[in-house]
């Protein structure tokens, strides 16, 4: 059973400062994404949180917008960089307020891993706002222990393939990337005990992760990269 949008919004509103305090942005993912972008592109990030990826990508594109259903996250994103305040908007990815054919690229960093309440509504919206020839680029993260984390709103490989085919987006890349997160022991401990993670992981698996915390701070963060073109 997927988490509701109201629950996801509540979780991120309550933990906004926590997510802003730790750096989970993968240099490898950012490097791969930048190779896909052109300086003339209009771009959109779905589930931008407090805006770290939006700020990192901004120098490489013509314009960028980040949306999130968490009003607390968007408020903090606007506060962290007042010059980019207008780039951040509270918006539901299932019902985007943009015109058709607005963006050359739409990307999502992790949000399609665990925050999609209804992929069958979100991906048609992604297709709608993409320009002809535009593409979706997503990171489907399994956090520290891959599939064992039991992400309730996660999309398995076959689900991604299905929803893209039914939406009419043409799959170009679906590949596993081996990556890692390096956090100090305090941040890592907070990371796995965070409210959101507790909602997504059964208690026995959370305990298993807490045992890992005691012996390592280098975390496997392997993920799927998906690219699909309109």
C-alpha positions as CSV (number, residue, x, y, z in Angstrom):
1,X,0.0,0.0,0.0
2,X,1.4,3.4,-1.0
3,X,1.8,6.3,1.3
4,X,-0.7,9.0,0.8
5,X,0.3,12.5,-0.5
6,X,-0.9,14.0,2.8
7,X,1.3,11.6,4.8
8,X,4.3,12.4,2.6
9,X,3.7,16.1,2.8
10,X,3.5,15.8,6.6
11,X,6.7,13.8,6.9
12,X,8.7,16.3,4.8
13,X,7.2,19.3,6.5
14,X,8.2,17.9,9.9
15,X,11.8,17.0,8.8
16,X,12.7,19.8,6.4
17,X,15.6,21.1,8.5
18,X,17.0,17.6,8.8
19,X,17.1,17.1,5.1
20,X,18.7,20.5,4.5
21,X,21.4,19.7,7.1
22,X,22.9,16.6,5.3
23,X,24.3,16.3,1.9
24,X,22.9,13.3,0.0
25,X,23.5,14.7,-3.5
26,X,25.6,12.2,-5.5
27,X,28.5,13.8,-7.5
28,X,28.3,10.8,-9.9
29,X,24.6,11.4,-10.6
30,X,25.1,15.2,-11.0
31,X,27.9,14.5,-13.4
32,X,25.8,12.1,-15.5
33,X,22.8,14.5,-15.5
34,X,25.0,17.5,-16.6
35,X,26.2,15.5,-19.6
36,X,22.5,15.2,-20.7
37,X,21.8,19.0,-20.4
38,X,22.4,21.9,-22.8
39,X,22.8,25.5,-21.8
40,X,19.6,26.4,-23.8
41,X,17.4,24.0,-21.9
42,X,14.3,24.8,-19.8
43,X,14.3,22.2,-17.0
44,X,12.1,21.0,-14.1
45,X,12.9,18.9,-11.0
46,X,10.1,17.0,-9.4
47,X,10.4,16.6,-5.7
48,X,13.1,19.2,-5.3
49,X,13.0,19.3,-1.5
50,X,15.1,22.2,-0.2
51,X,16.6,22.7,-3.7
52,X,20.1,21.3,-3.6
53,X,20.0,19.8,-7.0
54,X,18.2,22.8,-8.5
55,X,21.0,25.1,-7.3
56,X,23.7,22.7,-8.6
57,X,22.1,22.4,-12.1
58,X,21.2,26.1,-12.5
59,X,24.5,27.3,-13.9
60,X,24.3,24.8,-16.7
61,X,20.8,25.5,-18.2
62,X,18.8,28.5,-19.4
63,X,16.3,28.2,-16.7
64,X,15.2,25.7,-14.0
65,X,12.2,25.2,-11.7
66,X,11.9,22.9,-8.7
67,X,8.5,21.7,-7.4
68,X,7.6,19.9,-4.2
69,X,4.4,19.2,-2.3
70,X,6.1,20.1,1.0
71,X,5.5,23.8,1.5
72,X,8.0,23.9,4.3
73,X,10.7,22.5,2.0
74,X,9.9,25.1,-0.7
75,X,9.9,27.9,1.9
76,X,13.4,26.9,3.0
77,X,14.6,26.5,-0.5
78,X,13.5,30.1,-1.2
79,X,15.1,31.3,1.9
80,X,18.5,29.5,1.3
81,X,18.9,31.4,-2.1
82,X,16.7,34.5,-2.3
83,X,17.9,35.1,-5.9
84,X,16.4,31.8,-7.0
85,X,13.3,32.1,-4.9
86,X,11.0,32.3,-7.9
87,X,12.4,29.0,-9.1
88,X,10.8,27.0,-6.3
89,X,7.1,26.3,-6.3
90,X,4.7,24.2,-4.1
91,X,3.1,21.9,-6.6
92,X,1.7,18.4,-7.0
93,X,3.5,16.4,-9.7
94,X,0.2,14.7,-10.6
95,X,-1.5,18.0,-11.4
96,X,1.2,20.4,-12.7
97,X,0.2,24.0,-13.5
98,X,2.6,24.3,-16.4
99,X,1.6,24.6,-20.1
100,X,2.0,21.7,-22.4
101,X,5.5,21.4,-24.0
102,X,7.2,23.6,-21.5
103,X,10.5,21.8,-20.7
104,X,13.4,20.2,-22.5
105,X,14.1,18.0,-19.5
106,X,12.3,16.8,-16.4
107,X,14.3,15.1,-13.7
108,X,13.8,13.5,-10.3
109,X,16.5,12.7,-7.8
110,X,15.1,9.9,-5.6
111,X,11.5,11.1,-5.4
112,X,10.4,8.4,-7.9
113,X,12.0,5.9,-5.5
114,X,9.7,6.4,-2.6
115,X,7.4,9.4,-3.0
116,X,5.3,8.7,-6.0
117,X,1.7,8.1,-4.8
118,X,0.3,7.4,-8.3
119,X,2.9,6.9,-11.1
120,X,0.0,6.4,-13.6
121,X,-0.9,10.0,-13.0
122,X,2.6,11.5,-12.6
123,X,4.2,10.1,-15.7
124,X,1.4,11.3,-18.1
125,X,1.9,14.8,-16.6
126,X,5.7,14.5,-17.2
127,X,5.0,13.6,-20.8
128,X,2.6,16.5,-21.1
129,X,5.0,19.2,-19.9
130,X,7.9,17.9,-21.9
131,X,8.6,19.4,-25.3
132,X,8.8,17.1,-28.3
133,X,12.2,15.4,-28.1
134,X,12.5,16.3,-24.4
135,X,13.4,13.7,-21.9
136,X,12.8,12.5,-18.3
137,X,15.9,11.5,-16.3
138,X,15.4,9.8,-13.0
139,X,17.4,8.3,-10.1
140,X,15.6,5.4,-8.5
141,X,17.5,5.0,-5.3
142,X,17.3,2.0,-2.9
143,X,19.1,3.9,-0.2
144,X,21.5,1.9,1.9
145,X,20.5,-1.7,1.6
146,X,18.8,-2.0,-1.8
147,X,15.5,-3.7,-2.1
148,X,15.7,-4.9,1.5
149,X,14.6,-1.4,2.6
150,X,11.1,-2.2,1.5
151,X,10.3,1.2,0.0
152,X,6.5,1.3,-0.1
153,X,6.2,3.9,-2.8
154,X,9.1,2.5,-4.8
155,X,9.0,1.5,-8.5
156,X,10.5,-1.8,-9.5
157,X,12.2,-2.2,-12.8
158,X,9.2,-3.9,-14.5
159,X,6.9,-1.2,-13.1
160,X,9.1,1.6,-14.6
161,X,9.1,-0.3,-18.0
162,X,5.3,-0.7,-17.8
163,X,4.4,2.9,-16.9
164,X,6.7,4.4,-19.5
165,X,5.3,2.2,-22.2
166,X,1.7,3.0,-21.2
167,X,2.5,6.7,-21.0
168,X,4.2,6.7,-24.4
169,X,7.6,7.7,-23.3
170,X,10.4,5.9,-25.1
171,X,12.9,4.2,-22.7
172,X,16.5,4.9,-23.7
173,X,18.4,4.1,-20.5
174,X,17.6,1.7,-17.6
175,X,20.8,0.8,-15.9
176,X,22.3,0.2,-12.4
177,X,24.8,2.7,-11.1
178,X,27.1,1.6,-8.3
179,X,27.6,4.6,-6.0
180,X,28.0,5.3,-2.3
181,X,27.2,7.9,0.4
182,X,29.8,9.0,2.9
183,X,28.2,10.4,6.1
184,X,29.7,11.0,9.5
185,X,28.3,8.5,12.1
186,X,25.9,11.1,13.6
187,X,24.4,12.1,10.3
188,X,24.1,8.5,9.2
189,X,22.4,7.5,12.4
190,X,19.9,10.4,12.0
191,X,19.4,9.4,8.4
192,X,18.2,5.9,9.1
193,X,16.2,7.0,12.1
194,X,14.5,9.8,10.3
195,X,10.7,9.9,10.3
196,X,10.4,9.2,6.6
197,X,12.7,6.2,6.8
198,X,10.7,4.8,9.7
199,X,7.5,5.0,7.7
200,X,9.1,3.2,4.8
201,X,10.9,0.4,6.6
202,X,9.5,-2.3,8.8
203,X,10.8,-2.2,12.3
204,X,12.9,-5.4,12.0
205,X,14.7,-4.0,9.0
206,X,15.3,-0.6,10.7
207,X,17.0,-2.5,13.5
208,X,19.2,-4.3,11.0
209,X,20.3,-1.0,9.5
210,X,21.0,0.4,13.0
211,X,23.4,-2.4,13.5
212,X,25.2,-1.4,10.3
213,X,25.5,2.1,11.6
214,X,27.7,0.9,14.4
215,X,30.3,-0.4,12.1
216,X,30.3,1.8,8.9
217,X,29.7,5.3,7.6
218,X,30.4,4.4,4.0
219,X,27.0,3.5,2.6
220,X,26.1,1.6,-0.6
221,X,23.8,3.8,-2.6
222,X,23.4,1.8,-5.8
223,X,20.5,3.0,-7.9
224,X,18.8,2.7,-11.3
225,X,19.1,5.5,-13.8
226,X,16.2,5.8,-16.2
227,X,16.0,8.0,-19.2
228,X,12.9,8.2,-21.4
229,X,12.3,10.5,-24.4
230,X,9.1,12.1,-25.7
